[in-house]
Amino acid sequence: MTEEGVNEPAAVYSRPRPSPRLKTIRMVEDFIREWSGHYKRRALWENLPKKMMYQTYKEIIGYLLESNKIAIDSKGYVGWIFDSDLYEKYAQRPDLRIR
């Protein structure tokens, strides 16, 4: 109790959430690449080859959106937008390298 006689809130202890494994992220990437534009976010999760917690799935989707590998259209469908060939083409150019 504090000086005013009001109880202080109890400290909340939580374990840090482990990050998704690389194998899991790649499985989601491959599935999205194969089924690009066919599923909305929730339906995509329900049809993944291996089941996972929705929180983990949301974290992976957030990472893929942030890294510009996927996009979600106005109707909610998830599509793969990353072009590895185009990336390689520009990565080879010396005038675009960080110095």
PyMOL commands that place a pseudoatom at each C-alpha (Angstrom):
pseudoatom trace, name=CA, resn=MET, resi=1, chain=A, elem=C, hetatm=0, pos=[0.000, 0.000, 0.000]
pseudoatom trace, name=CA, resn=THR, resi=2, chain=A, elem=C, hetatm=0, pos=[1.140, 3.511, -0.728]
pseudoatom trace, name=CA, resn=GLU, resi=3, chain=A, elem=C, hetatm=0, pos=[1.044, 6.464, 1.613]
pseudoatom trace, name=CA, resn=GLU, resi=4, chain=A, elem=C, hetatm=0, pos=[-2.453, 7.383, 0.429]
pseudoatom trace, name=CA, resn=GLY, resi=5, chain=A, elem=C, hetatm=0, pos=[-3.739, 3.909, 1.264]
pseudoatom trace, name=CA, resn=VAL, resi=6, chain=A, elem=C, hetatm=0, pos=[-4.330, 2.912, -2.374]
pseudoatom trace, name=CA, resn=ASN, resi=7, chain=A, elem=C, hetatm=0, pos=[-3.046, -0.425, -3.592]
pseudoatom trace, name=CA, resn=GLU, resi=8, chain=A, elem=C, hetatm=0, pos=[-0.334, -0.286, -6.224]
pseudoatom trace, name=CA, resn=PRO, resi=9, chain=A, elem=C, hetatm=0, pos=[-0.889, -2.357, -9.354]
pseudoatom trace, name=CA, resn=ALA, resi=10, chain=A, elem=C, hetatm=0, pos=[0.859, -5.709, -9.274]
pseudoatom trace, name=CA, resn=ALA, resi=11, chain=A, elem=C, hetatm=0, pos=[3.848, -6.044, -11.543]
pseudoatom trace, name=CA, resn=VAL, resi=12, chain=A, elem=C, hetatm=0, pos=[3.051, -8.067, -14.615]
pseudoatom trace, name=CA, resn=TYR, resi=13, chain=A, elem=C, hetatm=0, pos=[5.729, -10.549, -15.608]
pseudoatom trace, name=CA, resn=SER, resi=14, chain=A, elem=C, hetatm=0, pos=[5.578, -12.154, -18.988]
pseudoatom trace, name=CA, resn=ARG, resi=15, chain=A, elem=C, hetatm=0, pos=[7.989, -14.294, -20.894]
pseudoatom trace, name=CA, resn=PRO, resi=16, chain=A, elem=C, hetatm=0, pos=[9.305, -12.770, -24.100]
pseudoatom trace, name=CA, resn=ARG, resi=17, chain=A, elem=C, hetatm=0, pos=[7.651, -14.348, -27.109]
pseudoatom trace, name=CA, resn=PRO, resi=18, chain=A, elem=C, hetatm=0, pos=[10.051, -16.408, -29.172]
pseudoatom trace, name=CA, resn=SER, resi=19, chain=A, elem=C, hetatm=0, pos=[10.491, -15.285, -32.757]
pseudoatom trace, name=CA, resn=PRO, resi=20, chain=A, elem=C, hetatm=0, pos=[9.169, -17.496, -35.548]
pseudoatom trace, name=CA, resn=ARG, resi=21, chain=A, elem=C, hetatm=0, pos=[11.735, -19.963, -36.866]
pseudoatom trace, name=CA, resn=LEU, resi=22, chain=A, elem=C, hetatm=0, pos=[13.253, -19.408, -40.289]
pseudoatom trace, name=CA, resn=LYS, resi=23, chain=A, elem=C, hetatm=0, pos=[11.794, -22.727, -41.471]
pseudoatom trace, name=CA, resn=THR, resi=24, chain=A, elem=C, hetatm=0, pos=[8.300, -21.520, -40.521]
pseudoatom trace, name=CA, resn=ILE, resi=25, chain=A, elem=C, hetatm=0, pos=[8.755, -18.156, -42.246]
pseudoatom trace, name=CA, resn=ARG, resi=26, chain=A, elem=C, hetatm=0, pos=[9.941, -19.886, -45.419]
pseudoatom trace, name=CA, resn=MET, resi=27, chain=A, elem=C, hetatm=0, pos=[6.981, -22.268, -45.342]
pseudoatom trace, name=CA, resn=VAL, resi=28, chain=A, elem=C, hetatm=0, pos=[4.585, -19.289, -45.224]
pseudoatom trace, name=CA, resn=GLU, resi=29, chain=A, elem=C, hetatm=0, pos=[6.544, -17.468, -47.975]
pseudoatom trace, name=CA, resn=ASP, resi=30, chain=A, elem=C, hetatm=0, pos=[6.449, -20.520, -50.264]
pseudoatom trace, name=CA, resn=PHE, resi=31, chain=A, elem=C, hetatm=0, pos=[2.723, -21.022, -49.680]
pseudoatom trace, name=CA, resn=ILE, resi=32, chain=A, elem=C, hetatm=0, pos=[1.961, -17.371, -50.427]
pseudoatom trace, name=CA, resn=ARG, resi=33, chain=A, elem=C, hetatm=0, pos=[4.133, -17.492, -53.575]
pseudoatom trace, name=CA, resn=GLU, resi=34, chain=A, elem=C, hetatm=0, pos=[2.249, -20.562, -54.799]
pseudoatom trace, name=CA, resn=TRP, resi=35, chain=A, elem=C, hetatm=0, pos=[-1.249, -19.282, -53.946]
pseudoatom trace, name=CA, resn=SER, resi=36, chain=A, elem=C, hetatm=0, pos=[-0.710, -15.540, -54.504]
pseudoatom trace, name=CA, resn=GLY, resi=37, chain=A, elem=C, hetatm=0, pos=[-4.027, -13.696, -54.713]
pseudoatom trace, name=CA, resn=HIS, resi=38, chain=A, elem=C, hetatm=0, pos=[-6.201, -16.726, -53.905]
pseudoatom trace, name=CA, resn=TYR, resi=39, chain=A, elem=C, hetatm=0, pos=[-6.678, -16.334, -50.148]
pseudoatom trace, name=CA, resn=LYS, resi=40, chain=A, elem=C, hetatm=0, pos=[-7.518, -13.615, -47.692]
pseudoatom trace, name=CA, resn=ARG, resi=41, chain=A, elem=C, hetatm=0, pos=[-5.390, -13.355, -44.561]
pseudoatom trace, name=CA, resn=ARG, resi=42, chain=A, elem=C, hetatm=0, pos=[-7.448, -15.655, -42.290]
pseudoatom trace, name=CA, resn=ALA, resi=43, chain=A, elem=C, hetatm=0, pos=[-8.175, -18.228, -45.023]
pseudoatom trace, name=CA, resn=LEU, resi=44, chain=A, elem=C, hetatm=0, pos=[-4.472, -18.338, -45.861]
pseudoatom trace, name=CA, resn=TRP, resi=45, chain=A, elem=C, hetatm=0, pos=[-3.671, -19.219, -42.235]
pseudoatom trace, name=CA, resn=GLU, resi=46, chain=A, elem=C, hetatm=0, pos=[-6.338, -21.931, -42.200]
pseudoatom trace, name=CA, resn=ASN, resi=47, chain=A, elem=C, hetatm=0, pos=[-4.924, -23.549, -45.370]
pseudoatom trace, name=CA, resn=LEU, resi=48, chain=A, elem=C, hetatm=0, pos=[-1.216, -23.569, -44.515]
pseudoatom trace, name=CA, resn=PRO, resi=49, chain=A, elem=C, hetatm=0, pos=[0.451, -26.997, -44.897]
pseudoatom trace, name=CA, resn=LYS, resi=50, chain=A, elem=C, hetatm=0, pos=[1.413, -27.022, -41.197]
pseudoatom trace, name=CA, resn=LYS, resi=51, chain=A, elem=C, hetatm=0, pos=[-0.661, -25.551, -38.401]
pseudoatom trace, name=CA, resn=MET, resi=52, chain=A, elem=C, hetatm=0, pos=[0.695, -22.737, -36.245]
pseudoatom trace, name=CA, resn=MET, resi=53, chain=A, elem=C, hetatm=0, pos=[-0.600, -20.326, -33.660]
pseudoatom trace, name=CA, resn=TYR, resi=54, chain=A, elem=C, hetatm=0, pos=[-2.379, -17.307, -35.134]
pseudoatom trace, name=CA, resn=GLN, resi=55, chain=A, elem=C, hetatm=0, pos=[-0.103, -14.929, -33.179]
pseudoatom trace, name=CA, resn=THR, resi=56, chain=A, elem=C, hetatm=0, pos=[2.953, -16.460, -34.841]
pseudoatom trace, name=CA, resn=TYR, resi=57, chain=A, elem=C, hetatm=0, pos=[1.251, -16.209, -38.234]
pseudoatom trace, name=CA, resn=LYS, resi=58, chain=A, elem=C, hetatm=0, pos=[0.406, -12.534, -37.650]
pseudoatom trace, name=CA, resn=GLU, resi=59, chain=A, elem=C, hetatm=0, pos=[4.018, -11.834, -36.743]
pseudoatom trace, name=CA, resn=ILE, resi=60, chain=A, elem=C, hetatm=0, pos=[5.221, -13.475, -39.979]
pseudoatom trace, name=CA, resn=ILE, resi=61, chain=A, elem=C, hetatm=0, pos=[2.651, -11.567, -42.066]
pseudoatom trace, name=CA, resn=GLY, resi=62, chain=A, elem=C, hetatm=0, pos=[3.784, -8.324, -40.401]
pseudoatom trace, name=CA, resn=TYR, resi=63, chain=A, elem=C, hetatm=0, pos=[7.403, -9.083, -41.258]
pseudoatom trace, name=CA, resn=LEU, resi=64, chain=A, elem=C, hetatm=0, pos=[6.554, -9.931, -44.896]
pseudoatom trace, name=CA, resn=LEU, resi=65, chain=A, elem=C, hetatm=0, pos=[4.517, -6.721, -45.267]
pseudoatom trace, name=CA, resn=GLU, resi=66, chain=A, elem=C, hetatm=0, pos=[7.285, -4.639, -43.709]
pseudoatom trace, name=CA, resn=SER, resi=67, chain=A, elem=C, hetatm=0, pos=[9.939, -6.160, -45.977]
pseudoatom trace, name=CA, resn=ASN, resi=68, chain=A, elem=C, hetatm=0, pos=[7.739, -5.549, -49.056]
pseudoatom trace, name=CA, resn=LYS, resi=69, chain=A, elem=C, hetatm=0, pos=[7.526, -9.209, -50.003]
pseudoatom trace, name=CA, resn=ILE, resi=70, chain=A, elem=C, hetatm=0, pos=[3.716, -9.336, -49.874]
pseudoatom trace, name=CA, resn=ALA, resi=71, chain=A, elem=C, hetatm=0, pos=[0.842, -6.906, -50.276]
pseudoatom trace, name=CA, resn=ILE, resi=72, chain=A, elem=C, hetatm=0, pos=[-2.815, -7.049, -49.292]
pseudoatom trace, name=CA, resn=ASP, resi=73, chain=A, elem=C, hetatm=0, pos=[-5.258, -5.613, -51.809]
pseudoatom trace, name=CA, resn=SER, resi=74, chain=A, elem=C, hetatm=0, pos=[-8.394, -3.590, -51.058]
pseudoatom trace, name=CA, resn=LYS, resi=75, chain=A, elem=C, hetatm=0, pos=[-10.506, -6.764, -50.869]
pseudoatom trace, name=CA, resn=GLY, resi=76, chain=A, elem=C, hetatm=0, pos=[-8.107, -8.375, -48.374]
pseudoatom trace, name=CA, resn=TYR, resi=77, chain=A, elem=C, hetatm=0, pos=[-6.369, -10.893, -50.649]
pseudoatom trace, name=CA, resn=VAL, resi=78, chain=A, elem=C, hetatm=0, pos=[-2.694, -11.583, -49.978]
pseudoatom trace, name=CA, resn=GLY, resi=79, chain=A, elem=C, hetatm=0, pos=[-0.315, -11.461, -52.934]
pseudoatom trace, name=CA, resn=TRP, resi=80, chain=A, elem=C, hetatm=0, pos=[3.415, -12.061, -53.388]
pseudoatom trace, name=CA, resn=ILE, resi=81, chain=A, elem=C, hetatm=0, pos=[5.106, -8.966, -54.853]
pseudoatom trace, name=CA, resn=PHE, resi=82, chain=A, elem=C, hetatm=0, pos=[8.836, -9.511, -54.281]
pseudoatom trace, name=CA, resn=ASP, resi=83, chain=A, elem=C, hetatm=0, pos=[10.778, -10.121, -57.495]
pseudoatom trace, name=CA, resn=SER, resi=84, chain=A, elem=C, hetatm=0, pos=[14.099, -11.825, -56.729]
pseudoatom trace, name=CA, resn=ASP, resi=85, chain=A, elem=C, hetatm=0, pos=[15.358, -11.534, -60.326]
pseudoatom trace, name=CA, resn=LEU, resi=86, chain=A, elem=C, hetatm=0, pos=[14.848, -7.777, -60.334]
pseudoatom trace, name=CA, resn=TYR, resi=87, chain=A, elem=C, hetatm=0, pos=[16.522, -7.533, -56.934]
pseudoatom trace, name=CA, resn=GLU, resi=88, chain=A, elem=C, hetatm=0, pos=[19.559, -9.458, -58.188]
pseudoatom trace, name=CA, resn=LYS, resi=89, chain=A, elem=C, hetatm=0, pos=[19.774, -7.247, -61.280]
pseudoatom trace, name=CA, resn=TYR, resi=90, chain=A, elem=C, hetatm=0, pos=[19.981, -4.073, -59.190]
pseudoatom trace, name=CA, resn=ALA, resi=91, chain=A, elem=C, hetatm=0, pos=[22.172, -5.648, -56.503]
pseudoatom trace, name=CA, resn=GLN, resi=92, chain=A, elem=C, hetatm=0, pos=[24.836, -6.295, -59.169]
pseudoatom trace, name=CA, resn=ARG, resi=93, chain=A, elem=C, hetatm=0, pos=[25.087, -2.627, -60.167]
pseudoatom trace, name=CA, resn=PRO, resi=94, chain=A, elem=C, hetatm=0, pos=[28.132, -0.946, -58.621]
pseudoatom trace, name=CA, resn=ASP, resi=95, chain=A, elem=C, hetatm=0, pos=[26.575, 2.537, -58.830]
pseudoatom trace, name=CA, resn=LEU, resi=96, chain=A, elem=C, hetatm=0, pos=[23.774, 1.435, -56.462]
pseudoatom trace, name=CA, resn=ARG, resi=97, chain=A, elem=C, hetatm=0, pos=[26.014, 0.004, -53.735]
pseudoatom trace, name=CA, resn=ILE, resi=98, chain=A, elem=C, hetatm=0, pos=[26.274, 1.557, -50.310]
pseudoatom trace, name=CA, resn=ARG, resi=99, chain=A, elem=C, hetatm=0, pos=[29.677, 3.096, -49.858]
for i in range(1, 99): cmd.bond("trace and resi %d" % i, "trace and resi %d" % (i + 1))
show_as sticks, trace
zoom trace
